[in-house]
Amino acid sequence: MSYYAIFASLIYKSLSINLVTHLIIMTADSLIQRSK
């Protein structure tokens, strides 16, 4: 496995984790706003 492939997979994982975290935060925030 080349360094480029490892680097690309790390970037892809970090981006997908950031996206999932962002979606969870947005969902939680909207639920909190509704419950007030």
Phi and psi restraints in degrees (range 20) as a CNS / XPLOR table:
assign (resid 1 and name C) (resid 2 and name N)
       (resid 2 and name CA) (resid 2 and name C) 1.0 -80.3 20.0 2
assign (resid 2 and name N) (resid 2 and name CA)
       (resid 2 and name C) (resid 3 and name N) 1.0 160.7 20.0 2
assign (resid 2 and name C) (resid 3 and name N)
       (resid 3 and name CA) (resid 3 and name C) 1.0 -60.5 20.0 2
assign (resid 3 and name N) (resid 3 and name CA)
       (resid 3 and name C) (resid 4 and name N) 1.0 -36.8 20.0 2
assign (resid 3 and name C) (resid 4 and name N)
       (resid 4 and name CA) (resid 4 and name C) 1.0 -62.3 20.0 2
assign (resid 4 and name N) (resid 4 and name CA)
       (resid 4 and name C) (resid 5 and name N) 1.0 -41.0 20.0 2
assign (resid 4 and name C) (resid 5 and name N)
       (resid 5 and name CA) (resid 5 and name C) 1.0 -67.0 20.0 2
assign (resid 5 and name N) (resid 5 and name CA)
       (resid 5 and name C) (resid 6 and name N) 1.0 -40.5 20.0 2
assign (resid 5 and name C) (resid 6 and name N)
       (resid 6 and name CA) (resid 6 and name C) 1.0 -63.2 20.0 2
assign (resid 6 and name N) (resid 6 and name CA)
       (resid 6 and name C) (resid 7 and name N) 1.0 -45.7 20.0 2
assign (resid 6 and name C) (resid 7 and name N)
       (resid 7 and name CA) (resid 7 and name C) 1.0 -61.1 20.0 2
assign (resid 7 and name N) (resid 7 and name CA)
       (resid 7 and name C) (resid 8 and name N) 1.0 -44.0 20.0 2
assign (resid 7 and name C) (resid 8 and name N)
       (resid 8 and name CA) (resid 8 and name C) 1.0 -64.2 20.0 2
assign (resid 8 and name N) (resid 8 and name CA)
       (resid 8 and name C) (resid 9 and name N) 1.0 -41.2 20.0 2
assign (resid 8 and name C) (resid 9 and name N)
       (resid 9 and name CA) (resid 9 and name C) 1.0 -68.1 20.0 2
assign (resid 9 and name N) (resid 9 and name CA)
       (resid 9 and name C) (resid 10 and name N) 1.0 -36.0 20.0 2
assign (resid 9 and name C) (resid 10 and name N)
       (resid 10 and name CA) (resid 10 and name C) 1.0 -64.7 20.0 2
assign (resid 10 and name N) (resid 10 and name CA)
       (resid 10 and name C) (resid 11 and name N) 1.0 -44.1 20.0 2
assign (resid 10 and name C) (resid 11 and name N)
       (resid 11 and name CA) (resid 11 and name C) 1.0 -61.8 20.0 2
assign (resid 11 and name N) (resid 11 and name CA)
       (resid 11 and name C) (resid 12 and name N) 1.0 -44.1 20.0 2
assign (resid 11 and name C) (resid 12 and name N)
       (resid 12 and name CA) (resid 12 and name C) 1.0 -61.4 20.0 2
assign (resid 12 and name N) (resid 12 and name CA)
       (resid 12 and name C) (resid 13 and name N) 1.0 -44.2 20.0 2
assign (resid 12 and name C) (resid 13 and name N)
       (resid 13 and name CA) (resid 13 and name C) 1.0 -63.2 20.0 2
assign (resid 13 and name N) (resid 13 and name CA)
       (resid 13 and name C) (resid 14 and name N) 1.0 -45.4 20.0 2
assign (resid 13 and name C) (resid 14 and name N)
       (resid 14 and name CA) (resid 14 and name C) 1.0 -65.5 20.0 2
assign (resid 14 and name N) (resid 14 and name CA)
       (resid 14 and name C) (resid 15 and name N) 1.0 -37.6 20.0 2
assign (resid 14 and name C) (resid 15 and name N)
       (resid 15 and name CA) (resid 15 and name C) 1.0 -65.9 20.0 2
assign (resid 15 and name N) (resid 15 and name CA)
       (resid 15 and name C) (resid 16 and name N) 1.0 -43.6 20.0 2
assign (resid 15 and name C) (resid 16 and name N)
       (resid 16 and name CA) (resid 16 and name C) 1.0 -67.3 20.0 2
assign (resid 16 and name N) (resid 16 and name CA)
       (resid 16 and name C) (resid 17 and name N) 1.0 -37.5 20.0 2
assign (resid 16 and name C) (resid 17 and name N)
       (resid 17 and name CA) (resid 17 and name C) 1.0 -64.2 20.0 2
assign (resid 17 and name N) (resid 17 and name CA)
       (resid 17 and name C) (resid 18 and name N) 1.0 -43.0 20.0 2
assign (resid 17 and name C) (resid 18 and name N)
       (resid 18 and name CA) (resid 18 and name C) 1.0 -61.7 20.0 2
assign (resid 18 and name N) (resid 18 and name CA)
       (resid 18 and name C) (resid 19 and name N) 1.0 -40.7 20.0 2
assign (resid 18 and name C) (resid 19 and name N)
       (resid 19 and name CA) (resid 19 and name C) 1.0 -64.6 20.0 2
assign (resid 19 and name N) (resid 19 and name CA)
       (resid 19 and name C) (resid 20 and name N) 1.0 -45.7 20.0 2
assign (resid 19 and name C) (resid 20 and name N)
       (resid 20 and name CA) (resid 20 and name C) 1.0 -62.4 20.0 2
assign (resid 20 and name N) (resid 20 and name CA)
       (resid 20 and name C) (resid 21 and name N) 1.0 -45.1 20.0 2
assign (resid 20 and name C) (resid 21 and name N)
       (resid 21 and name CA) (resid 21 and name C) 1.0 -60.2 20.0 2
assign (resid 21 and name N) (resid 21 and name CA)
       (resid 21 and name C) (resid 22 and name N) 1.0 -43.6 20.0 2
assign (resid 21 and name C) (resid 22 and name N)
       (resid 22 and name CA) (resid 22 and name C) 1.0 -61.2 20.0 2
assign (resid 22 and name N) (resid 22 and name CA)
       (resid 22 and name C) (resid 23 and name N) 1.0 -43.9 20.0 2
assign (resid 22 and name C) (resid 23 and name N)
       (resid 23 and name CA) (resid 23 and name C) 1.0 -63.8 20.0 2
assign (resid 23 and name N) (resid 23 and name CA)
       (resid 23 and name C) (resid 24 and name N) 1.0 -41.5 20.0 2
assign (resid 23 and name C) (resid 24 and name N)
       (resid 24 and name CA) (resid 24 and name C) 1.0 -63.3 20.0 2
assign (resid 24 and name N) (resid 24 and name CA)
       (resid 24 and name C) (resid 25 and name N) 1.0 -44.4 20.0 2
assign (resid 24 and name C) (resid 25 and name N)
       (resid 25 and name CA) (resid 25 and name C) 1.0 -63.5 20.0 2
assign (resid 25 and name N) (resid 25 and name CA)
       (resid 25 and name C) (resid 26 and name N) 1.0 -43.6 20.0 2
assign (resid 25 and name C) (resid 26 and name N)
       (resid 26 and name CA) (resid 26 and name C) 1.0 -62.9 20.0 2
assign (resid 26 and name N) (resid 26 and name CA)
       (resid 26 and name C) (resid 27 and name N) 1.0 -42.5 20.0 2
assign (resid 26 and name C) (resid 27 and name N)
       (resid 27 and name CA) (resid 27 and name C) 1.0 -65.2 20.0 2
assign (resid 27 and name N) (resid 27 and name CA)
       (resid 27 and name C) (resid 28 and name N) 1.0 -45.9 20.0 2
assign (resid 27 and name C) (resid 28 and name N)
       (resid 28 and name CA) (resid 28 and name C) 1.0 -62.2 20.0 2
assign (resid 28 and name N) (resid 28 and name CA)
       (resid 28 and name C) (resid 29 and name N) 1.0 -40.8 20.0 2
assign (resid 28 and name C) (resid 29 and name N)
       (resid 29 and name CA) (resid 29 and name C) 1.0 -62.9 20.0 2
assign (resid 29 and name N) (resid 29 and name CA)
       (resid 29 and name C) (resid 30 and name N) 1.0 -43.0 20.0 2
assign (resid 29 and name C) (resid 30 and name N)
       (resid 30 and name CA) (resid 30 and name C) 1.0 -67.6 20.0 2
assign (resid 30 and name N) (resid 30 and name CA)
       (resid 30 and name C) (resid 31 and name N) 1.0 -36.0 20.0 2
assign (resid 30 and name C) (resid 31 and name N)
       (resid 31 and name CA) (resid 31 and name C) 1.0 -65.9 20.0 2
assign (resid 31 and name N) (resid 31 and name CA)
       (resid 31 and name C) (resid 32 and name N) 1.0 -41.1 20.0 2
assign (resid 31 and name C) (resid 32 and name N)
       (resid 32 and name CA) (resid 32 and name C) 1.0 -63.6 20.0 2
assign (resid 32 and name N) (resid 32 and name CA)
       (resid 32 and name C) (resid 33 and name N) 1.0 -41.8 20.0 2
assign (resid 32 and name C) (resid 33 and name N)
       (resid 33 and name CA) (resid 33 and name C) 1.0 -63.1 20.0 2
assign (resid 33 and name N) (resid 33 and name CA)
       (resid 33 and name C) (resid 34 and name N) 1.0 -38.0 20.0 2
assign (resid 33 and name C) (resid 34 and name N)
       (resid 34 and name CA) (resid 34 and name C) 1.0 -70.2 20.0 2
assign (resid 34 and name N) (resid 34 and name CA)
       (resid 34 and name C) (resid 35 and name N) 1.0 -36.8 20.0 2
assign (resid 34 and name C) (resid 35 and name N)
       (resid 35 and name CA) (resid 35 and name C) 1.0 -74.0 20.0 2
assign (resid 35 and name N) (resid 35 and name CA)
       (resid 35 and name C) (resid 36 and name N) 1.0 -17.0 20.0 2
